[in-house]
Amino acid sequence: MAEPRLSALQQRLGLRFTDPVLLQRALTHRSAGAEHNERLEFLGDAVLQTAISALLYERFAGSDEGDLTRVRAHLVREDSLARVALAIGLPEVLHLSEGEARGGGAARPSILADALEALIGATFLDGGYASAQALVQRLFGEVIAGTGIDNWTKDPKTELQEWLQARKLPVPAYRIVATRGQSHAQTFDVECAVAALGLTEHGEGKSRRAAEQDAARRMLDKLKASDRPDGPLRA
């Protein structure tokens, strides 16, 4: 991995690693060798959750646990982390196998999100929690400070689950029905089933999560359009 690129990344982030091996490992995908970033990703996920929670606790002093949890879920979900990774230029410094690189791995949201979490984990090990917290503040502080709690709407899966639970109905079940396309550009077809009402809906997306959200949105639309939302609906 080119040292100038790593130096430029640290400069953009306002960091200087004492142990550069940690930084290299954080940016190494499992396809590139045994010294990959999955353990750092595990650690970074926990540090990120804690740091984001602290930022939200301070920013939204009048909000309850449910609101804070919902906002945090938006900030730490895969697509949000991938956008941050793109903004700081992670694709150009990722270490992937030749096959993974040819397949577009440097632009894959899951790989980018994992690498960002691994970078946070590496920062924690190298400089302690204060250093990792400062990094999270730089990465997420502006978007948190610039929005109100009402700007963070519930995602369809959460809203559907709450809609059903309010009516004493079991949560929906999701399953992948089909996948199409090559591994780096797959489209997922997911089914959302509400067994208690005998209803199913399908959704599509570039990731399983996106397809599940699409299916949940379609299910919500069907339920809300019904004249008898608590009745024994059938597909």
C-alpha positions in Angstrom: 0.0 0.0 0.0 1.5 3.3 -1.1 2.8 5.3 1.9 1.9 8.7 0.4 -1.7 7.7 0.1 -1.8 6.6 3.8 -0.1 9.8 4.8 -2.7 11.8 2.8 -5.5 9.9 4.5 -4.2 10.6 8.0 -3.8 14.2 7.1 -7.4 14.4 5.9 -8.6 12.7 9.1 -6.4 14.8 11.4 -4.6 11.6 12.6 -1.1 10.4 12.9 -0.8 6.7 13.7 1.9 5.7 16.2 1.7 2.1 14.8 1.2 2.3 11.0 0.6 -1.5 10.9 -2.7 -0.9 12.6 -3.8 1.5 9.8 -2.7 -0.9 7.1 -4.6 -3.8 8.7 -7.7 -1.6 9.0 -7.6 -1.1 5.3 -7.0 -4.7 4.3 -9.9 -6.8 3.1 -9.9 -10.5 4.0 -9.5 -11.3 0.3 -6.0 -9.8 0.5 -4.5 -12.0 3.2 -4.6 -13.3 6.8 -3.8 -9.9 8.4 -7.2 -8.5 7.4 -9.5 -6.0 9.1 -12.4 -8.1 10.5 -11.3 -8.1 14.1 -10.7 -4.3 14.0 -14.2 -4.0 12.4 -15.7 -5.8 15.3 -14.0 -3.4 17.8 -14.7 -0.4 15.7 -18.4 -1.1 15.6 -18.6 -1.0 19.4 -16.5 2.1 19.6 -18.6 3.8 16.9 -21.9 2.9 18.7 -20.6 4.4 21.9 -19.2 7.6 20.4 -22.3 8.2 18.3 -24.5 7.6 21.3 -22.6 10.2 23.3 -22.9 12.7 20.5 -26.6 12.2 20.2 -27.1 12.3 24.0 -25.6 15.8 24.0 -27.2 17.1 20.8 -30.7 15.9 21.5 -31.1 16.6 25.2 -34.9 16.5 25.1 -35.3 13.3 23.1 -36.2 9.9 24.5 -34.4 6.6 24.1 -36.5 5.6 21.1 -35.7 8.7 19.2 -32.0 8.5 20.0 -31.9 4.8 19.0 -33.6 5.5 15.7 -31.2 8.3 14.8 -28.2 6.2 15.7 -29.5 3.3 13.6 -29.6 5.7 10.6 -26.1 7.0 11.2 -24.4 3.6 11.6 -26.2 1.6 8.9 -24.2 0.3 6.0 -25.1 2.9 3.4 -24.5 5.8 5.7 -21.0 4.4 6.7 -20.2 3.8 3.0 -21.0 7.4 2.1 -18.7 8.6 4.8 -16.0 6.2 3.6 -16.3 7.6 0.1 -16.1 11.1 1.3 -12.8 10.5 3.1 -11.3 8.6 0.1 -11.1 5.1 1.5 -11.6 3.4 -1.9 -8.2 4.6 -3.1 -6.3 3.1 -0.1 -8.1 -0.2 0.4 -6.0 -3.3 0.0 -8.0 -6.0 -1.9 -7.1 -9.1 -3.8 -6.8 -8.7 -7.6 -10.1 -10.5 -8.1 -12.0 -8.5 -5.6 -10.6 -5.3 -7.0 -11.5 -6.2 -10.6 -15.0 -7.1 -9.3 -15.5 -3.5 -8.0 -14.9 -4.3 -4.4 -13.5 -0.8 -3.6 -16.9 0.6 -4.4 -19.0 -2.0 -2.6 -20.9 -0.5 0.3 -20.4 -3.5 2.6 -16.6 -3.4 2.2 -16.4 0.4 2.6 -18.6 0.3 5.7 -16.5 -2.5 7.3 -13.3 -0.6 6.5 -14.6 2.6 8.1 -15.5 0.6 11.3 -12.0 -1.0 11.2 -10.4 2.4 10.9 -12.2 3.6 14.0 -11.2 0.4 15.8 -7.5 0.9 14.8 -7.7 4.5 16.0 -9.0 3.3 19.3 -6.1 0.8 19.7 -3.5 3.3 18.6 -4.6 6.4 20.5 -7.3 5.4 23.0 -10.9 6.2 23.2 -10.4 10.0 23.1 -8.7 9.8 19.8 -11.4 7.5 18.3 -14.1 9.8 19.7 -12.5 12.8 18.1 -12.4 11.0 14.8 -16.1 10.1 15.0 -16.9 13.7 15.9 -15.0 14.8 12.8 -16.8 12.3 10.6 -20.3 12.6 11.9 -20.5 15.8 14.0 -21.5 18.1 11.2 -24.5 16.1 10.1 -25.7 15.5 13.7 -25.4 19.2 14.5 -27.1 20.3 11.3 -30.4 18.3 11.8 -33.2 18.1 14.2 -34.7 14.9 15.6 -37.7 15.2 13.3 -35.5 15.0 10.3 -34.7 11.4 11.0 -37.8 9.5 9.9 -38.3 5.9 10.8 -37.2 3.5 8.1 -39.9 1.2 6.6 -38.9 -1.9 8.5 -39.0 -0.2 11.8 -42.3 1.5 11.0 -43.9 -1.8 9.8 -42.7 -3.6 13.0 -44.2 -0.9 15.2 -47.4 -0.9 13.2 -47.9 -4.6 13.7 -46.8 -4.6 17.4 -49.3 -1.8 18.1 -52.0 -4.2 16.9 -50.6 -7.2 18.9 -49.5 -8.9 15.7 -46.2 -10.8 15.2 -43.3 -9.1 13.5 -42.9 -9.8 9.7 -40.5 -12.4 8.3 -38.1 -11.6 5.5 -36.5 -14.1 3.1 -34.4 -13.8 -0.1 -36.4 -15.1 -3.0 -33.8 -14.6 -5.7 -30.6 -12.8 -6.6 -29.7 -11.6 -10.1 -26.5 -10.3 -11.6 -22.8 -10.7 -10.9 -21.5 -10.6 -7.4 -20.3 -7.0 -7.6 -23.7 -5.8 -9.1 -26.3 -8.0 -7.6 -30.0 -7.2 -7.3 -31.9 -8.9 -4.4 -35.5 -10.0 -4.5 -36.8 -10.2 -0.9 -40.2 -11.3 0.4 -41.9 -9.7 3.4 -44.5 -11.9 5.0 -47.0 -11.1 7.7 -48.3 -14.5 8.4 -51.0 -13.4 10.9 -52.7 -11.5 8.1 -51.8 -13.9 5.2 -50.0 -11.1 3.4 -46.8 -11.1 1.3 -45.0 -8.3 -0.6 -41.8 -8.3 -2.6 -39.1 -5.7 -2.8 -35.9 -5.2 -4.8 -32.6 -3.6 -4.0 -28.8 -3.6 -4.6 -28.4 -5.1 -1.1 -30.4 -7.4 1.0 -31.1 -4.6 3.4 -32.3 -2.3 0.6 -34.6 -5.0 -0.7 -36.0 -5.7 2.7 -36.8 -1.9 3.2 -38.5 -1.8 -0.2 -40.6 -4.9 0.7 -41.5 -3.4 4.1 -42.5 -0.1 2.4 -44.8 -1.9 0.0 -46.3 -3.9 2.9 -46.9 -0.7 4.8 -48.6 0.9 1.8 -51.0 -2.1 1.5 -51.8 -2.1 5.2 -52.4 1.6 5.4 -54.6 1.6 2.3 -56.8 -1.1 3.8 -60.3 -0.1 5.0 -59.9 -2.7 7.8 -56.2 -2.5 9.0 -56.9 -4.7 12.0 -59.0 -7.2 10.1 -58.1 -10.6 8.6 -56.6 -9.2 5.3 -55.6 -11.6 2.6 -53.2 -11.1 -0.3 
